Amino acid sequence: MKKSFLLLALLALAAVPAFAQKKPAAKKAKPAVAGPAAAVLKGKSIYTQYCLTCHQADGGGVSGLNPPLTKTDYVLGDKTRLVNVLLNGLQGVDIDGEPYHNVMPAQAQLTDQQIADVLTYVRSNFGNKASAVTAAEVKTVRAAGSK
């Protein structure tokens, strides 16, 4: 009887670890990204939807057709001019001395925040290192253009 009890006790102890195993911890949701990092993430999505076809995945553009977004004066220079390109489109302008023949359509249907996000993405990617564009800056440019 003692042997039976001892055998049952050992079996019970051997089975405990299998029952005592914890479920894997639920993956914690990543905290919402705030600030410029969030703008870059959102901007990348907007770029993919509206800009990638012409300016390419690497921002290199298409020679003679669509200008590159890599280290050009238009991207790295005056924010107001860059915002105006998205709001009003562009054609017949040389970019850094090179002619490009496709028309850049206006993207005025985008919200101020969307424009700020995509421009922040472009100004901080493709080898670019320029400051973020804010929705307030876009709003100011949009308001000035509508007068």
N, C-alpha and C positions, 0 to 999 in steps of 0.2 A: 504494500500500500504506500509506504514511504517512497519507494522507487517511482510509483505512478504519479504521486503528488509532485515529486522532484522533477520528473519528466514533463509534466504539465506546466510547472512553473518555468522551466527552461524554455519551453515552446512559447509560452506567453511572453516572456522577456524577449525572445528572438523576434517575435511578431511586433513588438511595440515600436521599433524604429520605423517599420513600414507604415504604421498608422500615425505615428507621431510626426511624420514628415510634413513640413509646412508647404503650403501651396506657394508657387513662385510669387514673389511680390508683384503686384500689379505695376505695370510701367507707369511712372509718373508722367503726366502730361507736361510737355515742355512749356515753360513759362512763356507768356506772350512776349514777343520781342518788341521793344519800344525804341523810339528815337530813330536815328539814321539807319540802324541795322534793319528795322522794320520797313523803312522806306525803300531800302535796297532790295529786300525780298519782294515787296509788292511791285517795285519798279521792274524787276526782272520779269515778272509775270506779264506786266503791261508791254514791255519790250518784246517779249515772245509773241504776243498777240498782234501788236500793231507795227512793229519796226523791223523785226528779224528778217522778213522776206526781202526787203530792200537793202538793209544795212548788214545783213548776215549775222550768224551766231557769234562771230568773233569781233563784230563791229567794224570789219574791214571794208564794207561797202562793195560796190562793183565798179571797176575802173571805167570812167567815162559816163557812167549812168547814175550811180548813187554814191555820194561821198562817204568816206570812212568816218567813223566816230572816234577814232584813235588819235589822241594827241593833236587835234586840230584846234585852231584858234576859235572856231565856232563853238566847240564843246567846252574848251577850257577858259574861254574869254568871258565877255559880258553876259551875265545871266539874262538880262532883259532881252537882248538880241536872241538868245537861244529859246527863251519862252515864246517870243514872237514867232519863231520858226514853227513851233508846234501849233500855235493859235491860228496863224495865217498862212502857213505853207511857205514854200520857197521855190523859185525857179530862175534860171538865167543868171545865177551868181557863181563866180568861181570860189572854190573853197581852198584856201592856202595855195592860190595860184593855179589850181587845176580846174578845168571846166567839167561840169557834170550836167547831163542833158535830161535826165528824168525830172519830172515835177514832184516835189515833196508836197503831198496833199495836206491841207489844214487838218489838225486833230482837235479842233475846238469843241467837239462833243465830249472830250474827256473832262473830268472834273478838275478843279484846281489841285486837289490832292493827288489825283492820278498823274497829272503833268509833273508836279513836283517830285513824285516818287520815281517816275521813269527817267527824268532828267538827273535826279540824284544817282540813280543806278548807272546811267551812262557816264556821268562825271566822275564816278568812282570805280569804274571797270574799264576793261580793254586797255590797260596801262595808264589810264587817266587818274590823276590825283587832284581833284578840285572839290571845293566846298559843296555842301548840300544845297538844294533848292527847296524853299519852303512853300507851302500852299499860300501863305500870306503874300509872298513875292509874286506868285502867279496871279493871284487875285488882283494885286495892284496893276500888273501889266495888262491883264484882261480889261480891267476898268478903264485904264488909260486909252486902250485901243477902241473902246466902244463909244467914246465921246465924240 
